Amino acid sequence: MASPSSLPTTDSTLGTCLFVTLGCAKNEVDTDRMRALLLQGGFGEVTEVEDADVVLINTCSFLAAATSESIEATLELADDVKDGVRSRPIIMCGCVPSRYGAELPDQLPEVAAFVRADEEDGIVGVVDDVLGIDRVRREVAGTSIGSSTSLRTVEGTSAYVKISDGCDRYCTFCAIPYIRGHYLSRPAPEILAEVASLMEGGVREVVLIGQDTGIWGSDLDDGTNLAWLLRQVAGIVRPHQGWVRVLYLQPEGMTDDLISVIRDTPEVLDYIDIPIQHCSGRMLARMGRSGSEDELRALFARLRREIDGMVLRTTGLVGFPGETEEEFEGLLDFVREEEFDYTSVFPYSREEGTRAAHLDGQVDEGDKLDRAQRLLDVAEQLGFAATAKHVGEVTDVIIDGVEEGEEGTELIGHAWFQAPDCDGAVHIEEGTATVGDVLKVRLVDSFCYELVGEVVKGGGGS
């Protein structure tokens, strides 16, 4: 499938770049943008480290484990030394420089340059400086943060579109506000132009993401909100028969208007992602969050009542300071009774710089891991059963990949109730299609979160 922005990907005389992305989908979006800027700036992209003139690693620092992984990956790249000389410079981008910027040059002399998340639009100049390129820099239309020009090089059927950055919630366990700064809605013209460009380039599904998507527009002072934005995005994808998915909706963001848009707009999938973290009112208060078990139950009951057949994803955080066994058991019962389709589970991580790191009642590491496994066992039992319920249905499947094996060709795709990269896939053993096709598929079997499908006669690619 052609790249939506039609940018060159061949080697360039200015130099070649290898991109390594760690962490969440928001980092993938940021890497896409840096890649596009560099390709427009005259650089080429390679996929093997030995072919690169410079390596850009986009890092994650959400948890201590993610920070460690980012640093270890950087040091592994730096180990590529020949005849006592490091083979290529490394540029560390994203969350680790944003969180620890001032400390990094002394601690990581192996890195040629550090680029915070809010500095990534200047990546062409950074790479120029690192490679010693002396030139009159060309003005690249659309490189400012407020531009409406789409700068993406997505090669795939689904594309994440970031509609905001930063966060003002300051949950006591979370470092994101200190890494990404205050909440900032991305202007609507820029979002809509990017969606249009992606759809024209062959993308079938756009996934709207941000730290807190439900409050999009609250800082723009023009009366717009997420419900309004979804209507605009739906209008753009409609002629392409595309899908729109929204992730990271906080409970408070589920307004009457938003619920009605999801229910009544065919292009907006009935897939709702609400990370609750916990159901205990006391735990939520200690986490710096609002709500209670009764309020959450009422919200989910209303969603199921108003959006028939809705798929629901959530997140549970266990072992938070002060969590009692009784409160954890309450969370287990809550998840079991609400029968979520998908539940991500995290043991609490004591992150420096956060308020929760200094709370009393820190839970033993072994107890945290035990609770996480117990919740995961319940989540998988529910998730596997929810997946199996789709067996027998006939549904559209977007083809994400075609794999050639000893036993023949296998098509791999995802249905509307499967968010790309996290909810499993549909496997089709007999059929002819290319990436980006949409097939009418009968689901005939399931295993864990995966489904097996058969192409319905006459339901070929579109």
N, C-alpha and C positions, 0 to 999 in steps of 0.2 A: 504494500500500500504506500502511496506517495506520501512524503513528508508534508504536513499541512502548510508549512512556511516555505516549501520549495527551496531550501537552502542546500548548498553544495556540501557533500560529505567526503570528498576526495582529499588527498594530501595536498598541502599548500607549501609554497616556497617559504612562507613566513614561519612555518613550524606546525607540528602535529600535537594534538592534545588527547590524553586519556582521561575519561571521567569516571570516578568511583563515588557512588552515592550510598550513604549509610542512613538508617533511620526511617522516618515516616514518609508518607506520600507527599507531604508538603515540601520535604527536601527534594523529592523527585521533580516537582514543579520548578523549584529554584535551580536545579541542575539543568533542566530543559532550557531555562531562560539564559543561563550563562553559556550553554552550548551554542544557542542561536546567536548570541552576541559575538562569540568568538568566530563562528563560521562566517557571519556577515563581516567580521573584521579581517578576514583573509586567512584564518587558520584552518587546518584540517582536523578531522577526528579519526582516531584509530581505536581498535578494541584490544590490542595486545600491548603490554607494558614495554616490551623491547622495541616497539615501533614508535614510541612516543618521545617527543622532545620535552614535554612537560606533563606532569600528572596533577590533576586537580581532584582533591578528595573533599567531598561535601559531608561534613560530620554531624553526628547527633550527640546531644548532651542532656537529654531529658532525664536520664537516670545515670547513676554512677557507673553502672555496668556498661551503658552505651558510651559514656565518655572513655572508659577503659578500652572498649572495642575500637573506638575511633583512633585513639593514640596507638594502639597495637597495630592497626592496619596501616597507619602512617609510617611507623617504624619498620614494618615489613617492606614497604615500598622503598624506604631509605636504605635498606640493606643491599639493594642492587648496586654493588660497587665493582668496578673493573679496573685493575691495575692501580688500586688505591684511590681512584677518582669516582665520585658518585656519578652514575650514568645520566641522571636527568634531575632537574629541580622539581620539588614538590610544593604545591600551593595548598594550604589547608583553609577550607572555607566553612561557613555556616555556624552551627551552634557552639562548637567548642571555642573558636575564637571570640564569639559573642559573649560567652560566659567567663572565659579565662584570659581574654586578650592580653592584658598587661603582663601576665606571668609567662606567656608562652615562648617568646623569643629566647629567653635564657634557658628554659627547660627543654626546648625542642630546637636545638641549633641545626638539626637535619632539615628543617623546613625553610624554604627560601622566602615565603611570604605568607601572611595570615590575612584573611578577608572575612570580616564579620558579615552576618546575614544582611545588614542594612547597607553594606558596601558592595554587594555583588554586582550591581549595575556598572561598576567601574572595572570589571574583570579584564576587559581588553587592555587597558592601561597597565594593570598589574602584570599580565602575561608578557606584554611588551617589555616592561622593565626587567622582569626575571630573565627573559631570553636575550636582553641587550639589543632589542630592536629599536632603532632610531628612525622614526618616520613622522610625517605630518599625519596625525590621526584624522581619519575620515569621520565626519558626523554621520552617525547611524540613526536614521529616523526611528523613533519609538524606544529609545533606550532609557528615557526618564521614567520614574516610577508611575507617573500619572498618565503615560501615553496610552492611547487607544489602539496602537499597533500591536498585533499579536506577535510575540517573539517566542515561538515554540518549535521544537523539532520532533514532535511525538511520532513514533512509528508503532502504531498499535490500534486496536479497536476501541479502547477506552482511554479517556484522558482526564486526569485530575485537573481541575481548575480552581486555583486558590482565590477565594473571594474576600479574605481578610487576613491580617497578620496580627500577632500580639494578643494580649489578654489582660483584662482588668479585674478578673475574679480573685486573683491572689489566694487560691486554695492553699491551705497551709502545707500541703505535701508537694507542691508543684513549683518547679523552677522556671517554667515557661515565661512568666512576666519579666523575670530578670534577664532572660536570654533574648526574647523577642520584643520586649517593650510593651507600651500601652496598645490597647486594641485600636486597629485602624482598618476601616472598611475600604476595600478596593473600589474605586469609582465604577459605577455601572457601565459607562461607555467602554471602558477598557475590558471589563468582563465580557460584555456582549460581543465586542469585536473579536475577542479571542475565541469565544464559542463559535462564532460564524466561520472563522478561519479554520478551526479544527473540523467542523462538519463538512466544509467544502473540500478539505483534504482527505476525507474518507473515514473520519472517526465516527463510530456508531453510538457511543455513550459518553456523556460528560458527567463527571462526579465532582460536585461542588464541595470544597473542603475549606477549613479554617479552624482556628482554635475554638471558636464559639460561633458557628454559622447562624444560629437562630437569631442573634442580635444584629445581623448585618444591616447597615443603614442607619443604626441608632446614632451614629456620630456624624452623619452627613447633612443634617438639618434641611433636608429637602422633601421630607415626608415619605421617602421610600423605605421599604422593609424587605425581608426575605420573601414573603409571599408575592410582593410585586415583582421582585427579581425573577422568581421562578416562572411567573407568567411570561415575562419577556424572553427568558431562555427557552421555554417551551415553544414559543412562537418561532424561534430560530431553528430548533431541531425538527419541528413538525414536518417541513417539506422533505427532510432527509429520513423520515421515519425513525428518528433517533430516540434515545432514552436519556432521562435526567435523573440522577441520584444525588441525594444530599446526605452527608455524614457529619457527625459531631454536633448534634442538636442537644442542648441542655434542656432539662425539664421545663425551666421557666420560659424557654423560647417557643414552646408549643402553643401558639396563640390560636384563637378561633379562625382567623383568616388563613393562617398557615395550614391548619388541619383541613380546611375546606379546599385549598389549592391542591394539596396532595390527593385528596379524595376525588376531586372533580376534573383534574387535568390528566388526560391519558398519558402524556409524555413523561410526567413526573411519576416515578415508580412508587408503589405502595410499600416502600422499604424505609423503615424509620430507625435511626441509630441514636439512642439516648443513653449516654454513659452515666449510670446512677452512682457508681462507686460503692454505695452502701444503702441500706434502707433504715437503719437505726437513726432516729432524730438526734440522739446524743452524739453518735459518731459523725454524722453529717455536720453538726455544729462545730465539732473539734476540727473537722477538715476545712472549715471556713465555707461550707456550702449550706444552702437552705433546703427546706422541705422535710418531710416525715414519711414514715411508711404508709400512713393513711392517704396522704396526698399523692404519693407515687401510685398506689393501687387505684386511686380514683382516676388518675391520668391514663393509665394503661387500659382500664376498663372503658373509658370514654373512647380512646383510640380504636380499640377493637370493635366497639359498638358503631362507630362512624365510618371506619375504613375496613370493610369486609375483606377477609383474606390477607390482611396486612402482615408483613414480615417484620419482626422486631429484634434488633440487636442491642446489647448493652455491655457494660464493663463493670466488674466487681474488683474492689481493692480490699485486700484482707491483711490482718496483722497490723493495722494502724495503731499508733500509740494509745493505750487505754482500752483497746477492744477486748471485751470479755468473751469467754467461751459461749456464754448465753447470747451475746449480741451476734457472734459469728454464726451460731446455730440459727438465729433469726434470719440472717442473710441467706443461709442455705435454704431454709423453708420458703423464703420470699421468692428466690430464683426458681425453686422447684414448682411452686404454686403458680407463678406467672408464666411458666413454660416459654421462656425466651427461645427464639429460633437459633440465635447465636449469642454466646457470652464469652467475652475475653476476660481473663483472670490475671491479676497482678498481685504479687506479695508487696507490701509496703517497702519502699527503699528510702533510707534515711539520707536525704540530700542536703549537702551543706548549703547554707544560705537561706534555707526555708524555715518557717516558724515551727513546723512539726518536728524538725530535728532536735528541738530543745524541749519538747513536751515530755512530761513524766509518763511513766507506764510503757516505755519502749518494750515491744514484744520480742521474746527470744526468737532468734533466727530460725531455729528448728521448728518452732511452733508456727511461724509465718509460712514456711514452706509446706508444713503439714496441712494447714488450713487452705492454702492455695490449691494443693492437690485434691483435697476433698471437694472444694467448690468446682474445680475443673472436672472431676468425675461426674458431678451432677450436670454441669454444663454440657459435657459430651453426650451423656445419656439423653438429655433433652434435644440437643442439636442433631444427633444421629436419627432420632425419632422424627423430628421435624423434616429432615431431608427425605426420609423414607416416605413421608406422607405425600410427596410429590410424584411418587411412582404411579403410573397410569395416566398422568396428565399429558396433554399435548401442548407444547409451548414453543415460543420463538427462542432460538439459541444463537447468540453471536459467536462466530468462529474466531477464536483467538490464536490458534496454532494448528499446524498440520505436521504430524510426526510419522516418519517412515520407519517401520520396524521389520523384523524378520517375518512377522505374521501379516504384514500388509500396512495399509495406511490407517492412522487413527486421527480423527478430528477432535480437537479439544476446544470447548467453548464454555460460555456461562449463560445462565438464564436470568430473568429479571430479579429473582429472589437470591441471587448470588453476587455480592459485591466483588469486583475484580481483585485478585491477589490475596483475598483473605477468607472467602467462604466456600471453597471447593469449586468443582468444575463439572461439566457434562462431557462424557467420553462417548464418541460415536465411532464404532469400528468399521462400519460400511457406509460409504458416502463419498461424494466428490464435491469439494468446495475449496475456496481460497480464503485466506485471512481477511476478515471483514464481511464475509457473507453472513446473512441471517437465514437460518434454516428452520423449518417447522419440524419439530422433533417430538416423538413419543418417548416418555421416560419409562424404562422397563425394569430398572433395578437400581439399588443403591448400596454403597458400602462406605461407612463412616459419613463424611460430608460430601462424598463424590456420588455422581449419578451416571448411569449408563443409558444411552438413548439410541433410538433408531429414527432415521430420516423418514418422515411421512411422505408417501408417494405424492408427487406434485408440489411438495414443499421445498423446492430447490432454493439455491442462493439468490439473494437480491442485493 
